Amino acid sequence: MNPDQSAPEDLFAPPSVIATKGQADTVYLRSAYDLPEPSRCIGDWLVHWAEARPDAVFLAERPTPGSEWSKLSYGAALDRVTSVATWLMSQTDAGPDRPVAILSENAIDHAVLALAAIHVGIPVATISTAYSLQSSDHSKLKSMIELLDPGLIYVSDMTVYGPALAALDGLHRAQFLCSSPADTSHAATMFDQAAETPTSEAVGEAFSAITPDTVARLLFTSGSTGTPKAVINTHLMLTSNQEANRVIWPFLETRPPVIVDWLPWSHTFGCNFTSNMVLCFGGSLYIDNGKPAPGLIKQTVDNIKDVRPTLCFNVPRGYDMLIGELENDAEFRRIFFDMDLIFYAAAALPKVVWDRLLELSVETTGKPIPLVAAWGSTETAPLATDCHFQAETTGNIGVPIPGTDLKLVPNGGKLEVRVRGPNVTPGYYKNETKTREAFDDEGFYLMGDAVRFADPDCPEKGLFFDGRVSEDFKLTTGTWVSVGELRIAGIDALAPVAQDIVVTGHDKAEVGFLIFPNEAACRKIAEAEDTVPFEQVLDHPAVKQHVVNGLTDLKRAGGGSSKYAQRARLLMAPPNPDSGEITDKAYINQRQVLANRAADVSLLQGDDPSAYISV
């Protein structure tokens, strides 16, 4: 670790790892820190803060961009949660075997309903809005609802979600609850009506019956192929994650987190990590109506400037878009780099983004802001490792969190990583076959990821994500291509043209790149106005030359044919969430893009030189 990049001592517990050797070069890692006894359930956190800080802001949202914040205190939140829980128990068929399904963006009503159901032992399944609002056939949404057989379906806006609801007709027996006026084709109870229900003693009895093994959430995997699986999330998974945070991020005890967050609650990063951190430590969550997308990132900037949060959580795409705003707005820079730390997850942060964030923080404050990451999955709720130290470069996912064991198994020249601990799911909802297949004979969950040591002789220096085991492939030369590593190197080399990259070359002699271009950057390089068709922009000699230069630099860096791409093809159509090409986290699904873009792969690997750009 470079001395000038060390994080403030009061932020993190120093990394400490116990490593042991097993059979066949297997390595086991665990934190040297003990995991404190986790809370019985997440509802205990709400009850505690409603008593300790009843008037403190728990949740806030802006009804429209730029409007005043609508805020909900901890005391008021508990009142609404118990009222809605009473309504659920007395007026619906929702229960342990009939979950509550939620079709909604992040919102206060959404949060209150989820906490109410969880409070009385009813599992909650928040379904990605993409399956309702961006799908043409709603096939995955249909399969999810059929699997869940929900007792209640909550819909934030019956009109906006109307086509999705129509697609579900005849596939369920659930009642509807909504926050907007019901449409004429689907009868629904208004949320405010449910929230005015007098609290019954039955709620307290049901709450007392919750155990650490009670199911709190059912979270769907991204479902890149086939029907998405519903991952069982118990209270113990969620509470043990935050108890681990308590040990490795001790500052949370004295500085309750204040965050502006857009991360969707249909995904474990947003619903389990960030929002549960706020609830566990009595912080405040300001729901961000912006996100990493053209036209919406400005809303995120405005919200951060208004709230002045203490922490920032985002995905690499988000930080990439924020850099432009930081460079052009001095006030935003001062507020942004005044936070305790910047945290990224869901994918490795390109080095060009990492370097620029550190440069800007030094220019603004005179010191680098702590820039850290973690690693896990929906099945680990989500934390399994955490970089509770300032790494020297991007991609370091840290060390095992307290209570969690990692098993590193040699596999195809890499170290496949497996996880065991109280944070790991007991399995998949109504899917015993997939549950059995998910664990090895020692009870470790098979993540399917690979890692490598920053320093094999010093495990405290952390691990680097080394790609998905299933994504890597061999060239016809017999050389393995590390897709995850090459993707990041390619994005760095082709910056700012490449927004993202998909690596090709399975059973071929050379590697190729399918490039999702950054339209704004390409237009700037081509000096093209917005009225110029994007196809012409991508065909501009200056844009093509930029790609050639990047490919050449990557090749000159050395390492052989598996470390660079000989060819690249710029894609006109952006990644499509509806077809599984991009997740809620704005992360590219390598395998699905290759399947969907077979024609582009063929052109990239074909004989027509006009179809690709070559070194």
PyMOL commands that set and color helices and strands:
alter all, ss='L'
color gray80, all
select helices_A, chain A and resi 3-5+23-25+43-52+74-91+108-119+130-133+139-148+162-168+191-195+201-208+235-248+250-253+268-280+297-307+316-328+330-336+351-365+378-380+432-437+459-461+483-493+519-526+534-538+541-556+561-563+577-579+590-596+598-604+609-611
alter helices_A, ss='H'
color red, helices_A
select strands_A, chain A and resi 17-21+27-31+57-61+70-73+100-103+124-126+152-155+175-178+189-190+215-220+230-234+258-261+284-287+311-314+341-344+371-376+383-386+396-400+405-411+414-420+445-453+463-468+473-474+480-481+498-504+512-517+567-570+613-614
alter strands_A, ss='S'
color yellow, strands_A
deselect
rebuild
show_as cartoon
